[in-house]
């Protein structure tokens, strides 16, 4: 019987270095945060373009700006903003302790993310430099079981970025290496849960995203208090919760328009406002944005 030869250990990788340029980037970022008086994403959509999909948004004047570098991130941010137990969402969160991320990369024998400056910066900073790593999302949530406030870090990836095909193995491996470094950093060094969310995750359901997009447009809709109570009561009665007969949203709106003499457009806006503010709980995985059948839904919360 022949014994298989022992596989040779992987050669120890030479990691990029922390240069004055990297330190300058960190100092400039900290100065911007101090001036703003609160958290800022490391980079903005204006600095970064991902096939034209980079966007930013601010949900209200008092909240921080969210920076999305892909459609996947935008959709994830949309659903997160609707979840009842999620708060303090931060995007493009920097891992500023580059020395620590370098140590993690070295301990795992994985190449730390790096960059090579272009001219004229390269004249004084030649060679590969250690890059500041970022996590796509970091947010707080209330554990529905214990009531404890916890922090979660997430990285989002399309399936094509983490599943090898058509000779993209090397790119996929580099992506996975970065994710391994992130996972170790958050879980082993920070004691924070870290998750990799792929485009196959339930939060990217087509109907869910379409419905929440409609609802969020009307999140700040102003309705006189007395009228709001009346319209909500009409909707609850019309939706027939607990009864076998179900109606299409388009028919519910048409019937309520005749009952209340309110324009259908205003009633649609009120419906989505009630959905976003959780006065109406409907099944958001149904094609409601197209006026489809309305079914009762459940509370949305992030589950650990």
Phi and psi in degrees as GROMACS dihedral restraints (atoms count N, CA, C in turn):
[ dihedral_restraints ]
;  ai    aj    ak    al  type     phi  dphi    fc
    3     4     5     6     1   -88.2    20    10
    4     5     6     7     1   133.7    20    10
    6     7     8     9     1   -87.1    20    10
    7     8     9    10     1   140.2    20    10
    9    10    11    12     1   -70.3    20    10
   10    11    12    13     1   135.4    20    10
   12    13    14    15     1   -64.9    20    10
   13    14    15    16     1   142.8    20    10
   15    16    17    18     1   -65.4    20    10
   16    17    18    19     1   135.4    20    10
   18    19    20    21     1   -69.6    20    10
   19    20    21    22     1   139.8    20    10
   21    22    23    24     1   -70.4    20    10
   22    23    24    25     1   138.4    20    10
   24    25    26    27     1   -63.3    20    10
   25    26    27    28     1   145.9    20    10
   27    28    29    30     1   -65.9    20    10
   28    29    30    31     1   132.3    20    10
   30    31    32    33     1   -56.8    20    10
   31    32    33    34     1   143.3    20    10
   33    34    35    36     1   -67.2    20    10
   34    35    36    37     1   127.1    20    10
   36    37    38    39     1   -79.5    20    10
   37    38    39    40     1   146.0    20    10
   39    40    41    42     1   -91.4    20    10
   40    41    42    43     1   115.9    20    10
   42    43    44    45     1   -79.8    20    10
   43    44    45    46     1   152.9    20    10
   45    46    47    48     1   -65.4    20    10
   46    47    48    49     1   165.8    20    10
   48    49    50    51     1  -109.3    20    10
   49    50    51    52     1   158.2    20    10
   51    52    53    54     1   -86.5    20    10
   52    53    54    55     1   117.2    20    10
   54    55    56    57     1  -106.0    20    10
   55    56    57    58     1   174.5    20    10
   57    58    59    60     1   -60.9    20    10
   58    59    60    61     1   -30.6    20    10
   60    61    62    63     1   -65.6    20    10
   61    62    63    64     1   -44.1    20    10
   63    64    65    66     1   -62.8    20    10
   64    65    66    67     1   -44.0    20    10
   66    67    68    69     1   -61.5    20    10
   67    68    69    70     1   -37.1    20    10
   69    70    71    72     1   -64.0    20    10
   70    71    72    73     1   -42.0    20    10
   72    73    74    75     1   -61.0    20    10
   73    74    75    76     1   -42.0    20    10
   75    76    77    78     1   -65.7    20    10
   76    77    78    79     1   -44.4    20    10
   78    79    80    81     1   -62.6    20    10
   79    80    81    82     1   -41.5    20    10
   81    82    83    84     1   -65.3    20    10
   82    83    84    85     1   -39.5    20    10
   84    85    86    87     1   -64.9    20    10
   85    86    87    88     1   -45.4    20    10
   87    88    89    90     1   -61.8    20    10
   88    89    90    91     1   -36.5    20    10
   90    91    92    93     1   -66.0    20    10
   91    92    93    94     1   -39.1    20    10
   93    94    95    96     1   -65.6    20    10
   94    95    96    97     1   -41.0    20    10
   96    97    98    99     1   -63.7    20    10
   97    98    99   100     1   -44.2    20    10
   99   100   101   102     1   -62.1    20    10
  100   101   102   103     1   -41.9    20    10
  102   103   104   105     1   -66.6    20    10
  103   104   105   106     1   -38.4    20    10
  105   106   107   108     1   -74.3    20    10
  106   107   108   109     1   -23.1    20    10
  108   109   110   111     1    77.1    20    10
  109   110   111   112     1    20.0    20    10
  111   112   113   114     1  -177.6    20    10
  112   113   114   115     1  -178.6    20    10
  114   115   116   117     1   -63.4    20    10
  115   116   117   118     1   143.9    20    10
  117   118   119   120     1  -133.3    20    10
  118   119   120   121     1   139.1    20    10
  120   121   122   123     1   -60.6    20    10
  121   122   123   124     1   149.8    20    10
  123   124   125   126     1   -61.7    20    10
  124   125   126   127     1   -40.8    20    10
  126   127   128   129     1  -130.4    20    10
  127   128   129   130     1   155.2    20    10
  129   130   131   132     1  -110.4    20    10
  130   131   132   133     1   164.9    20    10
  132   133   134   135     1   -62.1    20    10
  133   134   135   136     1   -27.3    20    10
  135   136   137   138     1   -69.4    20    10
  136   137   138   139     1   -22.8    20    10
  138   139   140   141     1   -92.0    20    10
  139   140   141   142     1   -10.5    20    10
  141   142   143   144     1  -138.6    20    10
  142   143   144   145     1   135.4    20    10
  144   145   146   147     1  -128.4    20    10
  145   146   147   148     1   123.3    20    10
  147   148   149   150     1  -114.2    20    10
  148   149   150   151     1    83.8    20    10
  150   151   152   153     1    54.8    20    10
  151   152   153   154     1    37.4    20    10
  153   154   155   156     1    77.0    20    10
  154   155   156   157     1    10.5    20    10
  156   157   158   159     1  -102.3    20    10
  157   158   159   160     1     2.8    20    10
  159   160   161   162     1   -76.1    20    10
  160   161   162   163     1   128.3    20    10
  162   163   164   165     1  -140.8    20    10
  163   164   165   166     1   165.9    20    10
  165   166   167   168     1  -140.2    20    10
  166   167   168   169     1   159.3    20    10
  168   169   170   171     1  -155.8    20    10
  169   170   171   172     1   157.8    20    10
  171   172   173   174     1  -134.3    20    10
  172   173   174   175     1   115.3    20    10
  174   175   176   177     1   -68.4    20    10
  175   176   177   178     1   -32.6    20    10
  177   178   179   180     1  -157.6    20    10
  178   179   180   181     1   163.7    20    10
  180   181   182   183     1   -57.3    20    10
  181   182   183   184     1   -27.2    20    10
  183   184   185   186     1   -90.3    20    10
  184   185   186   187     1    -7.2    20    10
  186   187   188   189     1   -97.2    20    10
  187   188   189   190     1   161.4    20    10
  189   190   191   192     1   -77.9    20    10
  190   191   192   193     1   158.2    20    10
  192   193   194   195     1   -80.2    20    10
  193   194   195   196     1   140.3    20    10
  195   196   197   198     1  -105.0    20    10
  196   197   198   199     1   134.6    20    10
  198   199   200   201     1  -113.6    20    10
  199   200   201   202     1   122.7    20    10
  201   202   203   204     1  -115.7    20    10
  202   203   204   205     1   130.8    20    10
  204   205   206   207     1  -102.7    20    10
  205   206   207   208     1     6.4    20    10
  207   208   209   210     1  -159.5    20    10
  208   209   210   211     1   164.6    20    10
  210   211   212   213     1   -63.4    20    10
  211   212   213   214     1   -34.1    20    10
  213   214   215   216     1   -61.3    20    10
  214   215   216   217     1   -43.5    20    10
  216   217   218   219     1   -66.9    20    10
  217   218   219   220     1   -39.1    20    10
  219   220   221   222     1   -62.1    20    10
  220   221   222   223     1   -44.9    20    10
  222   223   224   225     1   -65.9    20    10
  223   224   225   226     1   -39.8    20    10
  225   226   227   228     1   -63.5    20    10
  226   227   228   229     1   -43.4    20    10
  228   229   230   231     1   -62.3    20    10
  229   230   231   232     1   -36.9    20    10
  231   232   233   234     1   -61.3    20    10
  232   233   234   235     1   -50.1    20    10
  234   235   236   237     1   -69.3    20    10
  235   236   237   238     1   -39.7    20    10
  237   238   239   240     1   -57.2    20    10
  238   239   240   241     1   -41.9    20    10
  240   241   242   243     1   -66.4    20    10
  241   242   243   244     1   -16.0    20    10
  243   244   245   246     1   -92.9    20    10
  244   245   246   247     1   -18.2    20    10
  246   247   248   249     1   -70.6    20    10
  247   248   249   250     1   134.8    20    10
  249   250   251   252     1   -72.1    20    10
  250   251   252   253     1   -23.4    20    10
  252   253   254   255     1  -109.6    20    10
  253   254   255   256     1    14.3    20    10
  255   256   257   258     1  -109.5    20    10
  256   257   258   259     1   138.6    20    10
  258   259   260   261     1  -151.4    20    10
  259   260   261   262     1   170.5    20    10
  261   262   263   264     1    52.9    20    10
  262   263   264   265     1    51.2    20    10
  264   265   266   267     1   -77.0    20    10
  265   266   267   268     1   127.8    20    10
  267   268   269   270     1  -119.6    20    10
  268   269   270   271     1   136.9    20    10
  270   271   272   273     1  -112.2    20    10
  271   272   273   274     1   156.2    20    10
  273   274   275   276     1    49.3    20    10
  274   275   276   277     1    54.5    20    10
  276   277   278   279     1   -79.6    20    10
  277   278   279   280     1   121.9    20    10
  279   280   281   282     1   -84.3    20    10
  280   281   282   283     1   140.0    20    10
  282   283   284   285     1   -95.8    20    10
  283   284   285   286     1    85.4    20    10
  285   286   287   288     1   -70.9    20    10
  286   287   288   289     1   -20.6    20    10
  288   289   290   291     1   -81.8    20    10
  289   290   291   292     1    78.5    20    10
  291   292   293   294     1   -63.8    20    10
  292   293   294   295     1   -31.1    20    10
  294   295   296   297     1   -60.2    20    10
  295   296   297   298     1   -40.3    20    10
  297   298   299   300     1   -68.1    20    10
  298   299   300   301     1   -43.7    20    10
  300   301   302   303     1   -66.8    20    10
  301   302   303   304     1   -31.8    20    10
  303   304   305   306     1   -65.4    20    10
  304   305   306   307     1   -41.2    20    10
  306   307   308   309     1   -64.7    20    10
  307   308   309   310     1   -38.6    20    10
  309   310   311   312     1   -63.5    20    10
  310   311   312   313     1   -47.5    20    10
  312   313   314   315     1   -58.4    20    10
  313   314   315   316     1   -42.9    20    10
  315   316   317   318     1   -65.2    20    10
  316   317   318   319     1   -41.5    20    10
  318   319   320   321     1   -65.8    20    10
  319   320   321   322     1   -30.5    20    10
  321   322   323   324     1   -91.3    20    10
  322   323   324   325     1    -4.9    20    10
  324   325   326   327     1    53.9    20    10
  325   326   327   328     1    48.2    20    10
  327   328   329   330     1  -120.4    20    10
  328   329   330   331     1   145.1    20    10
  330   331   332   333     1   -72.7    20    10
  331   332   333   334     1   125.0    20    10
  333   334   335   336     1   -67.7    20    10
  334   335   336   337     1   142.7    20    10
  336   337   338   339     1   -51.6    20    10
  337   338   339   340     1   139.7    20    10
  339   340   341   342     1  -145.3    20    10
  340   341   342   343     1   168.4    20    10
  342   343   344   345     1  -148.9    20    10
  343   344   345   346     1   158.5    20    10
  345   346   347   348     1  -122.0    20    10
  346   347   348   349     1   113.2    20    10
  348   349   350   351     1   -58.8    20    10
  349   350   351   352     1   147.2    20    10
  351   352   353   354     1   -95.2    20    10
  352   353   354   355     1   166.8    20    10
  354   355   356   357     1   -62.9    20    10
  355   356   357   358     1   149.8    20    10
  357   358   359   360     1   -85.7    20    10
  358   359   360   361     1    -2.4    20    10
  360   361   362   363     1   -60.5    20    10
  361   362   363   364     1   -35.3    20    10
  363   364   365   366     1   -63.5    20    10
  364   365   366   367     1   -22.8    20    10
  366   367   368   369     1   -60.0    20    10
  367   368   369   370     1   -32.6    20    10
  369   370   371   372     1  -107.7    20    10
  370   371   372   373     1    -9.4    20    10
  372   373   374   375     1  -135.7    20    10
  373   374   375   376     1    68.1    20    10
  375   376   377   378     1   -78.0    20    10
  376   377   378   379     1   153.1    20    10
  378   379   380   381     1    88.7    20    10
  379   380   381   382     1   178.8    20    10
  381   382   383   384     1   -75.9    20    10
  382   383   384   385     1   135.6    20    10
  384   385   386   387     1  -114.5    20    10
  385   386   387   388     1   149.6    20    10
  387   388   389   390     1   -69.8    20    10
  388   389   390   391     1   124.8    20    10
  390   391   392   393     1   -85.8    20    10
  391   392   393   394     1   153.8    20    10
  393   394   395   396     1   -79.0    20    10
  394   395   396   397     1   117.3    20    10
  396   397   398   399     1   -75.9    20    10
  397   398   399   400     1   153.1    20    10
  399   400   401   402     1  -134.1    20    10
  400   401   402   403     1   153.1    20    10
  402   403   404   405     1  -109.0    20    10
  403   404   405   406     1   140.2    20    10
  405   406   407   408     1   -62.0    20    10
  406   407   408   409     1   -42.8    20    10
  408   409   410   411     1  -139.9    20    10
  409   410   411   412     1   139.5    20    10
  411   412   413   414     1  -134.9    20    10
  412   413   414   415     1   129.2    20    10
  414   415   416   417     1  -149.8    20    10
  415   416   417   418     1   163.3    20    10
  417   418   419   420     1   -98.8    20    10
  418   419   420   421     1   149.7    20    10
  420   421   422   423     1  -145.9    20    10
  421   422   423   424     1   155.2    20    10
  423   424   425   426     1   -97.6    20    10
  424   425   426   427     1   120.0    20    10
  426   427   428   429     1   -64.1    20    10
  427   428   429   430     1   120.0    20    10
  429   430   431   432     1   -65.9    20    10
  430   431   432   433     1   -18.7    20    10
  432   433   434   435     1   -88.3    20    10
  433   434   435   436     1   -45.8    20    10
  435   436   437   438     1  -104.2    20    10
  436   437   438   439     1   -17.7    20    10
  438   439   440   441     1    79.9    20    10
  439   440   441   442     1     2.6    20    10
  441   442   443   444     1   -76.2    20    10
  442   443   444   445     1   140.3    20    10
  444   445   446   447     1   -85.7    20    10
  445   446   447   448     1   123.8    20    10
  447   448   449   450     1  -124.6    20    10
  448   449   450   451     1   163.9    20    10
  450   451   452   453     1  -113.3    20    10
  451   452   453   454     1   139.9    20    10
  453   454   455   456     1  -128.6    20    10
  454   455   456   457     1   137.4    20    10
  456   457   458   459     1  -113.0    20    10
  457   458   459   460     1   140.6    20    10
  459   460   461   462     1  -135.5    20    10
  460   461   462   463     1   145.5    20    10
  462   463   464   465     1  -120.3    20    10
  463   464   465   466     1   137.4    20    10
  465   466   467   468     1  -109.6    20    10
  466   467   468   469     1   135.7    20    10
  468   469   470   471     1  -142.9    20    10
  469   470   471   472     1   140.9    20    10
  471   472   473   474     1   -70.2    20    10
  472   473   474   475     1   151.2    20    10
  474   475   476   477     1   -54.8    20    10
  475   476   477   478     1   -38.2    20    10
  477   478   479   480     1   -65.3    20    10
  478   479   480   481     1   -20.2    20    10
  480   481   482   483     1   -85.0    20    10
  481   482   483   484     1   -14.9    20    10
  483   484   485   486     1  -125.1    20    10
  484   485   486   487     1     0.7    20    10
  486   487   488   489     1  -117.8    20    10
  487   488   489   490     1   119.4    20    10
  489   490   491   492     1   -64.8    20    10
  490   491   492   493     1   137.4    20    10
  492   493   494   495     1  -165.2    20    10
  493   494   495   496     1   151.6    20    10
  495   496   497   498     1    47.6    20    10
  496   497   498   499     1    43.3    20    10
  498   499   500   501     1    74.1    20    10
  499   500   501   502     1    19.0    20    10
  501   502   503   504     1   -94.5    20    10
  502   503   504   505     1    18.7    20    10
  504   505   506   507     1   -55.0    20    10
  505   506   507   508     1   -41.8    20    10
  507   508   509   510     1   -65.8    20    10
  508   509   510   511     1   -42.1    20    10
  510   511   512   513     1   -64.0    20    10
  511   512   513   514     1   -42.7    20    10
  513   514   515   516     1   -61.9    20    10
  514   515   516   517     1   -42.4    20    10
  516   517   518   519     1   -64.2    20    10
  517   518   519   520     1   -39.0    20    10
  519   520   521   522     1   -64.3    20    10
  520   521   522   523     1   -40.5    20    10
  522   523   524   525     1   -62.2    20    10
  523   524   525   526     1   -45.2    20    10
  525   526   527   528     1   -66.0    20    10
  526   527   528   529     1   -34.6    20    10
  528   529   530   531     1   -61.1    20    10
  529   530   531   532     1   -45.9    20    10
  531   532   533   534     1   -60.8    20    10
  532   533   534   535     1   -41.8    20    10
  534   535   536   537     1   -66.0    20    10
  535   536   537   538     1   -34.8    20    10
  537   538   539   540     1   -65.0    20    10
  538   539   540   541     1   -40.3    20    10
  540   541   542   543     1   -64.6    20    10
  541   542   543   544     1   -45.1    20    10
  543   544   545   546     1   -59.2    20    10
  544   545   546   547     1   -46.6    20    10
  546   547   548   549     1   -59.5    20    10
  547   548   549   550     1   -45.8    20    10
  549   550   551   552     1   -64.0    20    10
  550   551   552   553     1   -43.8    20    10
  552   553   554   555     1   -57.6    20    10
  553   554   555   556     1   -51.0    20    10
  555   556   557   558     1   -71.7    20    10
  556   557   558   559     1   -46.3    20    10
  558   559   560   561     1   -81.7    20    10
  559   560   561   562     1   -43.5    20    10
  561   562   563   564     1   -84.5    20    10
  562   563   564   565     1   -39.1    20    10
  564   565   566   567     1   -90.6    20    10
  565   566   567   568     1   -35.9    20    10
  567   568   569   570     1  -104.2    20    10
  568   569   570   571     1   -15.4    20    10
  570   571   572   573     1    66.5    20    10
  571   572   573   574     1    30.3    20    10
  573   574   575   576     1  -114.4    20    10
  574   575   576   577     1   137.1    20    10
  576   577   578   579     1   -64.3    20    10
  577   578   579   580     1   137.0    20    10
  579   580   581   582     1  -126.7    20    10
  580   581   582   583     1   132.8    20    10
  582   583   584   585     1  -130.2    20    10
  583   584   585   586     1   143.1    20    10
  585   586   587   588     1  -102.0    20    10
  586   587   588   589     1   118.3    20    10
  588   589   590   591     1  -105.3    20    10
  589   590   591   592     1   120.9    20    10
  591   592   593   594     1   -97.7    20    10
  592   593   594   595     1   166.8    20    10
  594   595   596   597     1   -66.2    20    10
  595   596   597   598     1    -9.4    20    10
  597   598   599   600     1   -86.8    20    10
  598   599   600   601     1    -2.5    20    10
  600   601   602   603     1   -65.1    20    10
  601   602   603   604     1   150.1    20    10
  603   604   605   606     1   -61.0    20    10
  604   605   606   607     1   -25.2    20    10
  606   607   608   609     1   -66.5    20    10
  607   608   609   610     1   -13.1    20    10
  609   610   611   612     1  -101.5    20    10
  610   611   612   613     1    17.8    20    10
  612   613   614   615     1   -55.4    20    10
  613   614   615   616     1   133.8    20    10
  615   616   617   618     1   -55.3    20    10
  616   617   618   619     1   -50.1    20    10
  618   619   620   621     1   -68.5    20    10
  619   620   621   622     1   -38.7    20    10
  621   622   623   624     1   -59.2    20    10
  622   623   624   625     1   -47.2    20    10
  624   625   626   627     1   -65.6    20    10
  625   626   627   628     1   -43.2    20    10
  627   628   629   630     1   -62.3    20    10
  628   629   630   631     1   -43.6    20    10
  630   631   632   633     1   -66.9    20    10
  631   632   633   634     1   -44.2    20    10
  633   634   635   636     1   -69.1    20    10
  634   635   636   637     1   -29.9    20    10
  636   637   638   639     1   -62.8    20    10
  637   638   639   640     1   -44.0    20    10
  639   640   641   642     1   -63.1    20    10
  640   641   642   643     1   -44.7    20    10
  642   643   644   645     1   -65.3    20    10
  643   644   645   646     1   -41.1    20    10
  645   646   647   648     1   -69.2    20    10
  646   647   648   649     1   -27.8    20    10
  648   649   650   651     1   -56.5    20    10
  649   650   651   652     1   -33.0    20    10
  651   652   653   654     1  -107.2    20    10
  652   653   654   655     1    19.6    20    10
  654   655   656   657     1   -62.9    20    10
  655   656   657   658     1   -31.3    20    10
  657   658   659   660     1  -104.7    20    10
  658   659   660   661     1    20.3    20    10
  660   661   662   663     1   -58.3    20    10
  661   662   663   664     1   130.9    20    10
  663   664   665   666     1   -96.4    20    10
  664   665   666   667     1   121.6    20    10
  666   667   668   669     1  -128.6    20    10
  667   668   669   670     1   129.7    20    10
  669   670   671   672     1   -52.7    20    10
  670   671   672   673     1   135.8    20    10
  672   673   674   675     1   -49.4    20    10
  673   674   675   676     1   -46.6    20    10
  675   676   677   678     1   -64.8    20    10
  676   677   678   679     1   -43.2    20    10
  678   679   680   681     1   -66.3    20    10
  679   680   681   682     1   -36.5    20    10
  681   682   683   684     1   -61.4    20    10
  682   683   684   685     1   -45.3    20    10
  684   685   686   687     1   -61.6    20    10
  685   686   687   688     1   -42.0    20    10
  687   688   689   690     1   -66.1    20    10
  688   689   690   691     1   -47.0    20    10
  690   691   692   693     1   -64.4    20    10
  691   692   693   694     1   -42.6    20    10
  693   694   695   696     1   -60.9    20    10
  694   695   696   697     1   -42.0    20    10
  696   697   698   699     1   -62.1    20    10
  697   698   699   700     1   -40.6    20    10
  699   700   701   702     1   -61.8    20    10
  700   701   702   703     1   -42.6    20    10
  702   703   704   705     1   -64.6    20    10
  703   704   705   706     1   -45.6    20    10
  705   706   707   708     1   -60.2    20    10
  706   707   708   709     1   -41.2    20    10
  708   709   710   711     1   -67.7    20    10
  709   710   711   712     1   -42.5    20    10
  711   712   713   714     1   -70.4    20    10
  712   713   714   715     1   -29.1    20    10
  714   715   716   717     1   -76.9    20    10
  715   716   717   718     1   -10.0    20    10
  717   718   719   720     1    57.0    20    10
  718   719   720   721     1    40.8    20    10
  720   721   722   723     1   -58.7    20    10
  721   722   723   724     1   135.2    20    10
  723   724   725   726     1    85.0    20    10
  724   725   726   727     1    -4.0    20    10
  726   727   728   729     1  -107.5    20    10
  727   728   729   730     1   156.8    20    10
  729   730   731   732     1   -70.6    20    10
  730   731   732   733     1   -38.2    20    10
  732   733   734   735     1   -72.9    20    10
  733   734   735   736     1   126.9    20    10
  735   736   737   738     1  -116.9    20    10
  736   737   738   739     1   146.8    20    10
  738   739   740   741     1  -115.5    20    10
  739   740   741   742     1   154.7    20    10
  741   742   743   744     1   -78.2    20    10
  742   743   744   745     1   148.5    20    10
  744   745   746   747     1   -59.1    20    10
  745   746   747   748     1   -38.9    20    10
  747   748   749   750     1   -61.3    20    10
  748   749   750   751     1   -35.6    20    10
  750   751   752   753     1   -76.2    20    10
  751   752   753   754     1   -38.4    20    10
  753   754   755   756     1   -58.3    20    10
  754   755   756   757     1   -45.7    20    10
  756   757   758   759     1   -64.6    20    10
  757   758   759   760     1   -43.3    20    10
  759   760   761   762     1   -62.4    20    10
  760   761   762   763     1   -43.9    20    10
  762   763   764   765     1   -65.1    20    10
  763   764   765   766     1   -42.9    20    10
  765   766   767   768     1   -67.3    20    10
  766   767   768   769     1   -31.3    20    10
  768   769   770   771     1   -64.4    20    10
  769   770   771   772     1   -39.4    20    10
  771   772   773   774     1   -70.7    20    10
  772   773   774   775     1   -36.6    20    10
  774   775   776   777     1   -71.2    20    10
  775   776   777   778     1   -38.9    20    10
  777   778   779   780     1  -103.4    20    10
  778   779   780   781     1   -12.4    20    10
  780   781   782   783     1    65.0    20    10
  781   782   783   784     1    18.3    20    10
  783   784   785   786     1   -91.6    20    10
  784   785   786   787     1   144.8    20    10
  786   787   788   789     1   -60.1    20    10
  787   788   789   790     1   146.1    20    10
  789   790   791   792     1   -60.6    20    10
  790   791   792   793     1   -37.9    20    10
  792   793   794   795     1   -60.1    20    10
  793   794   795   796     1   -39.2    20    10
  795   796   797   798     1   -69.9    20    10
  796   797   798   799     1   -35.3    20    10
  798   799   800   801     1   -70.2    20    10
  799   800   801   802     1   -37.7    20    10
  801   802   803   804     1   -59.4    20    10
  802   803   804   805     1   -46.0    20    10
  804   805   806   807     1   -61.0    20    10
  805   806   807   808     1   -42.1    20    10
  807   808   809   810     1   -65.3    20    10
  808   809   810   811     1   -40.9    20    10
  810   811   812   813     1   -57.7    20    10
  811   812   813   814     1   -49.6    20    10
  813   814   815   816     1   -68.7    20    10
  814   815   816   817     1   -32.5    20    10
  816   817   818   819     1   -63.3    20    10
  817   818   819   820     1   -43.1    20    10
  819   820   821   822     1   -66.6    20    10
  820   821   822   823     1   -34.4    20    10
  822   823   824   825     1   -65.4    20    10
  823   824   825   826     1   -48.3    20    10
  825   826   827   828     1   -64.6    20    10
  826   827   828   829     1   -37.6    20    10
  828   829   830   831     1   -87.5    20    10
  829   830   831   832     1     5.6    20    10
  831   832   833   834     1    65.0    20    10
  832   833   834   835     1    25.9    20    10
  834   835   836   837     1   -78.3    20    10
  835   836   837   838     1   -29.0    20    10
  837   838   839   840     1  -118.4    20    10
  838   839   840   841     1   128.0    20    10
  840   841   842   843     1  -106.3    20    10
  841   842   843   844     1   110.1    20    10
  843   844   845   846     1  -123.9    20    10
  844   845   846   847     1   159.6    20    10
  846   847   848   849     1   -75.8    20    10
  847   848   849   850     1   104.3    20    10
  849   850   851   852     1   -81.3    20    10
  850   851   852   853     1     0.6    20    10
  852   853   854   855     1   -92.5    20    10
  853   854   855   856     1     6.6    20    10
  855   856   857   858     1  -100.6    20    10
  856   857   858   859     1   156.0    20    10
  858   859   860   861     1   -75.1    20    10
  859   860   861   862     1    63.2    20    10
  861   862   863   864     1   -70.3    20    10
  862   863   864   865     1   -32.8    20    10
  864   865   866   867     1   -60.3    20    10
  865   866   867   868     1   -23.2    20    10
  867   868   869   870     1   -96.4    20    10
  868   869   870   871     1     9.8    20    10
  870   871   872   873     1    85.2    20    10
  871   872   873   874     1    20.7    20    10
  873   874   875   876     1   -74.7    20    10
  874   875   876   877     1  -172.9    20    10
  876   877   878   879     1   -66.5    20    10
  877   878   879   880     1   142.5    20    10
  879   880   881   882     1  -104.8    20    10
  880   881   882   883     1   124.2    20    10
  882   883   884   885     1  -120.6    20    10
  883   884   885   886     1   153.4    20    10
  885   886   887   888     1   -68.7    20    10
  886   887   888   889     1   140.9    20    10
  888   889   890   891     1  -116.1    20    10
  889   890   891   892     1  -174.8    20    10
  891   892   893   894     1  -118.8    20    10
  892   893   894   895     1   169.5    20    10
  894   895   896   897     1   -66.7    20    10
  895   896   897   898     1   140.6    20    10
  897   898   899   900     1   -93.7    20    10
  898   899   900   901     1   124.3    20    10
  900   901   902   903     1  -150.2    20    10
  901   902   903   904     1   148.8    20    10
  903   904   905   906     1   -76.3    20    10
  904   905   906   907     1   127.8    20    10
  906   907   908   909     1  -105.1    20    10
  907   908   909   910     1   127.0    20    10
